[in-house]
Amino acid sequence: MDGDGKRRTAVTAEAVANGDRAALARAITLMESRRPDHRAAARDLLQTLMPRTGAAVRVGITGVPGVGKSTAIDSLGSLLTARGHKVAVLAVDPSSTRTGGAILGDKTRMARLATDPDAFIRPSPSSGTLGGVAAKTRETMLLCEAAGFDVILVETVGVGQSETAVADLTDFFLVLMLPGAGDELQGIKKGILELADMIAVNKADDAGPRAQAAAAEYKAALHILTPATSAWTPPVMTISGLTGDGLDALWAKVLDHRARLEATGELAAKRRAQDAKWMWALVDERMHQKIATDAALRARLPEIERQLSGGILSPDAAADEIAVLLGL
């Protein structure tokens, strides 16, 4: 980058570090751009701000549609800002791959946080790949930390692999469930339960006995799984995102989990492992970009695919040809 570009990056970094919300929004937009010059500027910007990152509590939140994620996040975030925290909410939406867009209604779904000066809400489009979700959301998370946000709530709106992507970004993974487990419990993927650091049964305000019964069933389900760490056994509790009941206790559990994992060194190890996954996600993304933009490779691909489908080339041999064209 030329001198002027470096100076512009430095000014932007200073503005982000000073908590300038407009600068933060511009920086995130820069991170999401696919233009090579923007990517270079974004890389320099993030590198400059890296020393200011890492101190925030990072919480991933998922749940089936209708479980009340937005209401719960709105209430929890408002509780935390009232206590003096600065809260950033990042919404991951892998379902937007057809349009490349993101959730436009986040600010209307979280009415209190949307007008809270100590909160920041930002949707993160997937850009077509789960690796892209992880990379762009993580970069956004780091920018928010550099801007002084000490609590990052990452909401996954999609289903399936998006939960794994968000769990790989955060320190604590909260799974929200509906009251009245029953058939729902049967449909829960074992992988989601294995990711959970806590299960919270939401909407307990109007389903008291059913919520308690559901919590008991989820506790029984968790007992048959081996915890990810001996330092933490995932709890199950009931909450109401609407009334705020149970959110104090929920946040206390998040902080307890953090304290325990910090004491054993597991939190730092977890973040190092996440950094490695992020790096490989970026490598994979750049490999796909190279395939999509390399003229010689694109010209040769139809013939390689024809020979593959005709049985002339094995998949391994076809992959070797592509690797050679990529200079690997």
TIBANU-982745 format. One line per field, with one value per residue (C-alpha): x, y, z. Coordinates in Angstrom, 3 decimals. Each point is the difference from the previous one (the first is absolute). Example, Ala and Ser with C-alpha at 12.3 -4.5 7.8 and 13.67 -1.06 7.14 Angstrom:
<atoms>
c1 = [12.300 1.370]
c2 = [-4.500 3.440]
c3 = [7.800 -0.660]
</atoms>
This chain:
<atoms>
c1 = [0.000 1.284 0.699 -3.364 -1.781 1.927 -0.815 -3.713 0.119 1.715 -2.612 -2.791 1.667 0.296 -3.654 -1.111 2.159 -1.613 -3.446 -1.164 -3.077 -0.012 3.654 -0.766 -2.829 2.275 2.744 -2.393 -1.211 3.652 0.531 -2.959 1.154 1.439 2.063 3.730 0.950 -2.691 1.203 3.533 -1.209 -2.192 2.905 2.217 -2.788 -0.641 3.722 0.283 -2.930 0.873 1.732 -3.326 -1.971 -0.610 -1.354 -3.725 -2.319 -1.058 -3.348 -1.595 -3.787 -2.143 -3.472 -2.786 -2.183 -2.605 2.029 0.284 3.682 -0.447 -2.134 2.438 2.997 -1.768 -0.725 3.423 1.814 -2.065 0.732 3.723 0.086 -1.870 2.912 2.512 0.967 0.266 -1.757 0.404 -2.512 1.112 -2.631 1.263 -2.349 1.270 -3.464 0.734 2.370 -2.327 -0.129 3.236 -2.010 -0.608 -2.746 -1.462 -2.310 2.532 -0.470 -3.772 0.167 2.121 -1.798 1.682 3.555 -0.552 -0.314 2.508 3.158 2.025 -1.147 0.888 -1.939 1.458 -1.147 2.734 -0.809 1.468 1.302 -0.731 2.118 0.063 3.715 -1.004 -2.388 2.750 2.559 -2.126 -1.865 3.249 1.573 -3.081 0.218 3.639 -0.810 -2.777 2.402 2.530 -2.769 -0.535 -2.894 0.644 -2.876 -0.502 -3.226 0.078 -3.450 -0.356 -3.252 0.599 -0.014 2.405 3.691 -0.406 -0.091 3.455 1.277 -1.264 1.248 3.441 -0.125 -1.066 0.998 -3.456 -2.742 -3.576 -2.793 -3.535 -2.844 -3.784 -2.109 -1.562 2.971 -1.789 0.314 2.397 2.516 -0.114 0.830 2.982 3.240 2.502 2.622 -1.879 -0.149 3.713 0.704 -2.159 1.630 -3.512 -3.582 -2.598 -3.702 -1.548 -3.564 -0.249 -2.239 -3.089 0.975 1.306 -0.647 0.687 3.234 1.149 -0.899 1.910 3.026 -0.036 -0.060 2.891 2.016 -0.547 1.096 3.193 0.919 0.677 2.534 3.613 0.670 2.490 2.054 0.229 -0.114 -3.617 -3.228 -2.595 -2.925 -3.665 -2.172 -3.279 -0.201 -2.434 1.363 -3.270 0.075 3.735 -0.474 3.070 2.303 1.990 0.677 0.763 2.652 1.488 0.457 1.730 2.459 0.490 0.836 2.513 1.663 0.357 1.462 2.367 1.217 0.894 1.438 -2.695 -1.460 3.321 0.483 -3.515 0.609 3.308 -1.787 -2.675 2.722 1.382 -3.457 -0.497 3.325 -0.911 -3.463 1.685 2.438 -2.927 -1.862 3.006 0.488 -3.579 0.558 3.081 -1.983 -2.779 2.282 2.893 -0.589 2.172 -1.670 -3.511 0.796 1.283 -2.660 -2.754 2.383 1.159 -3.628 -0.842 2.845 -1.035 -3.631 1.153 2.180 3.213 1.260 -0.434 -1.029 3.533 1.609 -2.444 0.833 3.707 -0.525 -1.821 2.731 2.671 -1.925 -0.202 3.751 -0.241]
c2 = [0.000 3.514 2.659 1.706 -3.337 -0.788 3.426 -0.500 -3.403 1.483 2.753 -2.565 -2.229 2.942 0.901 -3.607 -0.234 3.207 -1.587 1.967 -1.985 1.381 -0.985 -3.459 -0.464 1.103 -2.332 -2.971 0.872 0.094 -3.470 -1.368 1.376 -2.371 2.641 -0.828 3.534 -0.036 -3.389 1.332 3.072 -2.156 -2.322 2.936 1.507 -3.201 -0.582 3.509 -0.600 -3.555 1.104 1.515 -3.233 -3.115 1.393 -0.362 -2.767 -1.801 -1.820 -1.970 -0.386 -2.380 -1.513 -1.235 2.574 1.391 -0.667 3.733 0.634 3.641 0.790 -1.807 1.780 3.360 -0.559 -1.417 2.738 2.703 -1.564 0.097 3.565 1.104 -1.486 2.044 -2.479 0.788 -2.691 -0.919 -2.373 -1.753 -2.014 -2.790 -1.045 -2.856 -0.204 3.177 -1.692 0.422 3.767 0.677 2.214 -0.183 0.471 3.450 -0.187 -0.397 3.515 -0.298 -3.393 1.468 3.267 0.996 -0.799 1.738 3.343 -0.726 2.123 -2.772 -2.673 -0.734 -2.392 -1.311 -2.810 -2.126 -1.422 -3.389 0.979 -3.511 -2.160 -0.947 0.758 3.484 0.225 -0.881 2.338 3.105 -0.357 -0.563 3.055 2.030 -1.332 1.073 3.477 0.339 -1.042 2.560 2.618 -0.722 -2.478 -2.389 -2.429 -1.549 -1.937 -2.039 -1.196 -2.746 0.339 -2.962 -3.662 -2.882 0.734 3.622 -1.087 -1.537 3.125 2.243 -2.350 0.271 3.791 0.285 -0.900 -1.065 -1.622 0.445 -2.123 1.328 -2.525 0.174 -1.284 -3.424 -2.025 -3.185 -0.488 2.923 -1.871 -2.880 2.338 1.684 -0.917 -1.553 2.356 3.058 -1.379 -0.758 3.615 1.473 1.613 0.650 -0.772 2.602 -0.758 3.296 1.305 -1.340 2.977 -1.605 -3.668 -0.513 -3.732 -0.902 1.986 -1.779 -3.373 0.843 1.069 -3.342 -1.875 2.021 -0.631 -3.716 0.257 1.848 -2.609 -2.591 2.262 0.507 3.671 1.812 0.827 -1.351 3.610 0.497 -1.974 1.689 1.175 0.132 2.871 1.740 3.632 2.518 2.301 1.944 0.774 -0.383 -2.709 -2.204 2.219 1.085 -3.648 -0.759 2.714 -1.160 -3.444 1.538 1.795 -3.117 -2.002 2.654 0.089 -3.788 -0.296 2.913 -1.667 -3.215 1.737 -1.587 3.305 1.123 -3.442 0.098 3.382 -1.156 -2.977 2.343 2.197 -3.043 -0.919 3.597 -0.065 -3.190 1.358 3.013 -2.208 -2.031 3.167 1.335 -3.307 0.195 3.605 -1.070 -2.728 2.435 2.734 -1.867 0.312 -2.980 -2.235 1.073 -0.685 -3.484 -1.015 -1.001 -2.488 -1.389 -0.464 -1.629 -2.491 -0.652 -0.707 -2.170 -2.138 1.114 1.695 -1.211 2.595 -0.182 0.627 2.837 1.596 -0.297 1.827 2.823 0.171 0.296 2.810 1.751 -0.358 -2.363]
c3 = [0.000 -0.819 2.635 -0.406 0.359 3.181 1.428 -0.789 1.705 3.043 0.284 -0.287 2.606 2.384 -0.530 0.586 3.127 1.281 -0.306 -3.049 -1.071 -3.549 -0.392 1.391 -2.508 -2.851 1.181 0.037 -3.496 -1.099 1.515 -1.930 -3.348 -2.612 -1.799 0.185 1.075 2.685 1.218 0.318 1.900 2.249 0.762 1.001 2.073 1.915 0.544 1.468 2.350 1.103 3.252 1.125 -0.497 2.075 3.271 -0.744 1.167 -3.197 0.157 -2.848 0.114 -2.037 0.096 -2.233 -1.799 2.364 3.141 0.684 -0.668 -0.925 3.047 2.305 -1.539 0.212 3.702 0.835 -1.901 1.704 3.394 -0.755 -1.328 3.129 1.954 -1.947 -2.700 -3.695 -1.996 -3.679 -1.605 -3.187 -1.854 -2.258 -2.790 -2.199 -1.594 -1.949 -2.469 -2.998 0.229 1.865 2.322 3.700 2.504 -0.452 2.990 2.809 1.299 0.015 1.699 2.814 0.617 3.264 -1.077 -3.340 1.785 2.785 -0.370 1.649 -2.461 -3.608 -2.273 -3.237 -2.332 -1.578 -3.432 -0.812 -3.451 -1.138 2.304 3.647 -0.074 -1.104 2.927 2.446 -1.526 -0.475 3.293 1.851 -1.586 0.919 3.554 0.287 -1.325 2.578 2.760 -1.204 0.129 3.696 0.000 2.871 -0.667 -3.442 -0.609 -3.227 -1.053 -2.574 -1.910 -2.294 0.883 -0.539 -0.435 1.021 3.645 -0.345 -1.746 2.807 2.743 -1.602 0.388 3.621 3.557 1.190 -2.096 1.213 -1.460 0.519 0.088 0.127 2.908 -0.376 -1.266 -1.053 -3.743 -0.259 2.137 -2.455 -2.868 1.623 -1.673 2.364 -1.431 1.243 3.529 -0.152 -0.929 2.775 3.034 1.307 -0.951 0.917 -0.336 -1.097 0.363 3.537 0.881 -1.555 0.164 3.535 0.583 -3.625 0.066 3.155 -1.511 -3.167 2.041 1.817 -3.323 -1.382 3.174 -0.458 -3.645 0.934 2.615 -2.680 -1.738 0.978 0.847 -2.211 3.088 3.526 1.208 -1.090 0.035 -2.243 2.144 -1.015 1.194 -0.772 -1.078 -1.415 -2.648 0.193 3.730 0.574 2.640 0.313 -2.053 3.062 0.816 -3.650 -0.173 3.296 -1.571 -3.035 2.294 2.137 -3.130 -1.075 3.417 0.127 -3.484 0.603 3.196 -1.842 -3.065 -2.177 -1.149 -1.492 -1.584 -1.438 -1.577 -1.490 -1.561 -1.364 -1.521 -1.819 -1.332 -1.120 -1.846 -1.881 -0.803 -1.582 -1.914 -1.315 -0.975 -1.890 -1.803 -1.249 -1.055 -1.965 -1.749 -0.838 -1.352 -1.666 -3.763 -1.014 2.547 -0.979 -3.644 0.821 2.550 -2.491 -1.688 3.353 1.076 -3.375 0.385 3.588 -0.900 -2.944 2.216 -1.695 3.144 3.558 2.612 1.405 -3.384 -0.742 3.353 -0.828 -3.304 1.788 2.635 -2.707 -1.666 3.371 0.377 2.972]
</atoms>
